[in-house]
Amino acid sequence: MNKKISDNYFKIVEWSEEDNCYVGSAPGLFIGGVHGKKQDKVFKELCDIVEETIAIMLKDGRPLPKGNFNKKFSGKIALRIPPELHKVLAVKAMQEGESINKYIVHNLSMAI
């Protein structure tokens, strides 16, 4: 099976409590998306729109955004936070007997 250009882009379908339906998007490729009551139908429509968007951009001679599906992540994030928050996090990490990095990773993991 040949890889298509569209395979380089994330296609996300998720339930929206606010809209009471599935919402599909292709972040990095276009703003907006599709919605509907059936997840598989939304995904199919999203894939069709991604293909159409790519075809239009190529036809118009516009450069495609860099693909994001196979992007490699280093696992490092440089994050600027207020010094007061840094201090609170450091103290809480010490109280837990953890490094600040491990403490933050654990709490971020619990938040998603």
C-alpha positions as CSV (number, residue, x, y, z in Angstrom):
1,M,0.0,0.0,0.0
2,N,1.4,3.4,-1.0
3,K,1.7,6.1,1.6
4,K,-0.4,9.2,0.9
5,I,0.6,12.7,1.7
6,S,-2.4,13.0,4.0
7,D,-0.8,10.2,6.2
8,N,1.6,12.8,7.4
9,Y,-1.1,14.7,9.3
10,F,-2.9,14.0,12.5
11,K,-6.6,13.4,12.1
12,I,-8.4,13.6,15.4
13,V,-12.0,12.7,16.2
14,E,-13.2,13.3,19.7
15,W,-16.5,13.6,21.6
16,S,-17.6,17.2,22.4
17,E,-19.9,17.5,25.4
18,E,-20.4,21.1,24.5
19,D,-21.6,20.3,21.0
20,N,-23.1,16.9,21.9
21,C,-21.5,15.3,18.9
22,Y,-18.1,14.0,17.5
23,V,-15.8,16.7,16.2
24,G,-13.0,16.0,13.8
25,S,-10.0,18.2,13.2
26,A,-6.6,18.1,11.4
27,P,-4.4,20.4,13.6
28,G,-1.6,22.0,11.7
29,L,-3.3,21.5,8.3
30,F,-6.4,23.7,8.6
31,I,-8.5,25.5,11.1
32,G,-12.0,24.1,11.8
33,G,-13.3,20.7,11.2
34,V,-16.3,18.5,10.8
35,H,-18.9,17.2,13.2
36,G,-21.6,14.6,13.4
37,K,-23.3,12.0,15.6
38,K,-21.4,8.9,14.2
39,Q,-17.7,8.7,14.9
40,D,-16.8,6.6,11.9
41,K,-18.7,9.0,9.6
42,V,-17.0,12.0,11.0
43,F,-13.6,10.3,10.5
44,K,-14.4,9.5,6.9
45,E,-15.5,13.0,6.2
46,L,-12.4,14.4,7.9
47,C,-10.2,12.2,5.8
48,D,-12.0,13.4,2.6
49,I,-11.5,17.1,3.7
50,V,-7.8,16.5,4.4
51,E,-7.4,15.0,0.9
52,E,-9.3,17.9,-0.7
53,T,-7.3,20.5,1.3
54,I,-4.0,19.0,0.2
55,A,-5.1,18.8,-3.5
56,I,-6.2,22.4,-3.5
57,M,-3.0,23.6,-1.9
58,L,-0.9,21.7,-4.4
59,K,-3.0,22.9,-7.3
60,D,-2.7,26.5,-6.2
61,G,1.1,26.1,-5.8
62,R,0.9,26.8,-2.0
63,P,3.4,25.0,0.2
64,L,2.0,22.3,2.5
65,P,2.5,22.7,6.2
66,K,5.1,20.4,7.7
67,G,3.5,17.1,8.5
68,N,3.0,16.4,12.2
69,F,2.1,12.7,12.4
70,N,5.6,11.3,12.5
71,K,7.1,14.2,14.4
72,K,9.7,13.0,16.9
73,F,9.3,14.4,20.5
74,S,12.5,14.7,22.6
75,G,10.7,14.5,25.9
76,K,12.1,17.9,27.0
77,I,10.0,21.0,27.5
78,A,11.5,24.4,28.4
79,L,8.9,26.0,30.6
80,R,8.9,29.4,32.1
81,I,6.9,29.7,35.3
82,P,6.7,32.4,38.0
83,P,9.5,32.0,40.7
84,E,6.8,31.6,43.4
85,L,5.3,28.6,41.6
86,H,8.7,27.1,41.0
87,K,9.3,27.4,44.8
88,V,6.0,25.8,45.7
89,L,6.6,22.9,43.2
90,A,10.1,22.3,44.6
91,V,8.8,22.2,48.2
92,K,6.0,19.9,47.3
93,A,8.4,17.6,45.4
94,M,10.7,17.5,48.4
95,Q,7.8,16.7,50.7
96,E,7.0,13.8,48.5
97,G,10.6,12.7,48.4
98,E,10.7,13.2,44.6
99,S,12.7,15.2,42.2
100,I,10.8,18.3,40.9
101,N,10.9,16.7,37.4
102,K,9.3,13.5,38.6
103,Y,6.8,15.4,40.7
104,I,5.7,17.6,37.7
105,V,5.5,14.6,35.3
106,H,3.4,12.6,37.8
107,N,1.0,15.5,38.3
108,L,0.7,16.3,34.6
109,S,0.0,12.6,33.9
110,M,-2.8,12.7,36.4
111,A,-4.3,15.8,34.8
112,I,-4.9,14.3,31.4
